[in-house]
Amino acid sequence: MADFLPPRPAGPEPELRRAPAPPAPPQAPAPTWSPPPQAVEPDNGPAVTGFVLSLVGGGLLIVSAGLSSIVSIGCSVLGIVYSLKGKRKVDAGETTRNRGLAQAGFIVGIVSLVLAALATVIWTLVVIALATDEEFRRDFEDEFDEGNTITAMVRIAAAGGRLLLV
């Protein structure tokens, strides 16, 4: 019984190896669509810089109650200059960006400059009055001794305005 083999299947004998497939013809890469290149419009940095400097000048003036008026004058002047550069850049056709920002920076710069100049004059007059007028100095010291700082600042500003009008 050792020589017993299973019966052979009907039909031709199956092929055990496959013939290699013929190589595929080379294909060109599929075309891809990309949008046409767009011209990048240059930014208007001077307009943004002018607006920011003008805002810093005005904000610093308000926050410090006019004590930083010299720094505010510098920021306002630089803000005006850079805002004008930004407007000129738009007018020359270099860019169309941030024209409104340049205009706003110019206006805020002018307002900040006027207020800073006014604050400088008032604080200068207050310092002169403190140095020369004994009664004013005594009133000034009394106001701050009572702890009414805000009231004292308002009265000093009013006194500076009176000195300005005289």
C-alpha positions as CSV (number, residue, x, y, z in Angstrom):
1,M,0.0,0.0,0.0
2,A,2.9,2.3,0.1
3,D,2.8,2.8,-3.7
4,F,-0.7,4.2,-3.7
5,L,-1.1,7.6,-5.3
6,P,-4.2,9.7,-5.6
7,P,-5.9,9.7,-9.0
8,R,-4.9,12.3,-11.5
9,P,-7.4,15.1,-12.3
10,A,-9.1,15.2,-15.6
11,G,-7.8,17.7,-18.1
12,P,-4.4,19.3,-18.8
13,E,-2.0,19.7,-16.1
14,P,-2.0,23.2,-14.5
15,E,0.9,25.5,-15.2
16,L,2.8,26.2,-12.1
17,R,4.8,29.2,-13.2
18,R,3.3,32.3,-14.8
19,A,5.0,34.0,-17.7
20,P,6.1,37.5,-16.8
21,A,3.7,40.2,-18.0
22,P,5.0,42.4,-20.8
23,P,6.3,45.8,-19.4
24,A,3.7,48.6,-19.5
25,P,4.5,51.4,-21.9
26,P,5.8,54.5,-20.1
27,Q,3.1,57.0,-19.4
28,A,3.5,60.7,-19.2
29,P,2.7,62.2,-15.8
30,A,-0.9,63.2,-15.4
31,P,-1.3,66.9,-16.0
32,T,-1.9,69.0,-12.9
33,W,-3.8,72.3,-12.7
34,S,-2.4,75.2,-10.8
35,P,-3.8,78.6,-10.6
36,P,-1.8,81.3,-12.5
37,P,0.7,83.1,-10.4
38,Q,-0.7,86.3,-8.8
39,A,1.2,89.5,-8.5
40,V,1.9,90.1,-4.8
41,E,1.0,93.6,-3.9
42,P,3.6,95.3,-1.7
43,D,2.7,96.1,1.8
44,N,2.5,99.7,3.1
45,G,4.7,99.6,6.2
46,P,5.0,103.3,6.6
47,A,1.3,103.7,6.9
48,V,1.1,101.1,9.6
49,T,4.1,102.5,11.4
50,G,2.7,106.1,11.3
51,F,-0.6,105.0,12.7
52,V,1.0,103.0,15.6
53,L,3.4,105.9,16.5
54,S,0.5,108.4,16.5
55,L,-1.5,106.1,18.7
56,V,1.4,105.6,21.1
57,G,2.0,109.3,21.3
58,G,-1.6,110.1,22.2
59,G,-2.1,107.1,24.5
60,L,1.1,107.9,26.4
61,L,0.0,111.4,26.8
62,I,-3.4,110.4,28.2
63,V,-2.0,107.6,30.5
64,S,0.7,109.9,32.0
65,A,-1.6,112.9,32.4
66,G,0.7,114.9,30.2
67,L,3.9,114.2,32.1
68,S,5.4,112.4,29.1
69,S,4.6,115.2,26.7
70,I,8.1,115.4,25.3
71,V,8.1,111.7,24.3
72,S,4.5,112.1,23.0
73,I,5.6,115.0,20.8
74,G,8.4,112.8,19.4
75,C,6.1,109.9,18.7
76,S,3.4,112.2,17.2
77,V,5.9,113.9,14.8
78,L,7.3,110.5,13.7
79,G,3.7,109.3,13.3
80,I,2.9,112.2,11.1
81,V,6.0,111.8,9.0
82,Y,5.5,108.0,8.4
83,S,1.8,108.5,7.7
84,L,2.6,111.0,5.0
85,K,5.2,108.5,3.6
86,G,2.4,105.9,3.5
87,K,0.0,108.2,1.7
88,R,2.7,109.1,-0.8
89,K,3.3,105.4,-1.5
90,V,-0.4,105.0,-2.3
91,D,-0.5,108.1,-4.4
92,A,2.6,107.0,-6.4
93,G,0.8,103.8,-7.3
94,E,3.3,101.5,-5.5
95,T,0.5,100.0,-3.5
96,T,-3.2,100.4,-2.8
97,R,-3.0,99.0,0.8
98,N,-3.6,100.9,4.0
99,R,-4.5,104.4,2.6
100,G,-7.2,104.8,5.3
101,L,-4.7,103.7,8.0
102,A,-2.2,106.4,6.8
103,Q,-4.9,109.0,6.8
104,A,-6.0,108.0,10.3
105,G,-2.4,108.0,11.5
106,F,-1.9,111.5,10.1
107,I,-5.1,112.9,11.9
108,V,-4.3,111.1,15.2
109,G,-0.7,112.4,15.0
110,I,-1.9,116.0,14.5
111,V,-4.3,115.8,17.4
112,S,-1.7,114.1,19.6
113,L,0.9,116.7,18.7
114,V,-1.4,119.6,19.6
115,L,-2.4,118.0,22.9
116,A,1.2,117.2,23.7
117,A,2.4,120.7,23.0
118,L,-0.4,122.1,25.1
119,A,0.5,119.7,28.0
120,T,4.1,120.7,27.7
121,V,3.2,124.4,28.0
122,I,0.9,123.7,31.0
123,W,3.4,121.6,32.9
124,T,6.1,124.2,32.2
125,L,3.9,126.9,33.6
126,V,3.1,124.8,36.7
127,V,6.9,124.2,37.3
128,I,7.5,127.9,36.9
129,A,4.7,128.7,39.3
130,L,6.0,126.2,41.8
131,A,9.5,127.8,41.6
132,T,8.4,131.4,41.9
133,D,5.0,131.6,43.7
134,E,5.1,130.7,47.4
135,E,1.3,130.6,47.7
136,F,1.0,128.3,44.7
137,R,3.7,126.0,46.1
138,R,2.0,125.9,49.5
139,D,-1.4,125.1,47.9
140,F,0.3,122.4,45.8
141,E,1.8,120.8,48.8
142,D,-1.4,121.0,50.8
143,E,-3.4,119.3,48.1
144,F,-1.0,116.3,47.9
145,D,-0.7,116.0,51.7
146,E,-4.5,115.4,52.0
147,G,-4.3,112.4,49.7
148,N,-6.6,113.9,47.0
149,T,-4.2,113.2,44.1
150,I,-6.9,113.3,41.4
151,T,-8.4,116.5,42.8
152,A,-4.9,118.0,43.1
153,M,-4.1,117.1,39.4
154,V,-7.3,118.7,38.2
155,R,-6.6,121.9,40.2
156,I,-3.0,122.0,38.9
157,A,-4.2,121.7,35.4
158,A,-6.8,124.4,36.0
159,A,-4.1,126.7,37.5
160,G,-1.9,126.0,34.6
161,G,-4.7,127.0,32.2
162,R,-5.2,130.2,34.2
163,L,-1.5,131.0,34.0
164,L,-1.7,130.3,30.2
165,L,-4.5,132.7,29.8
166,V,-2.8,135.5,31.8
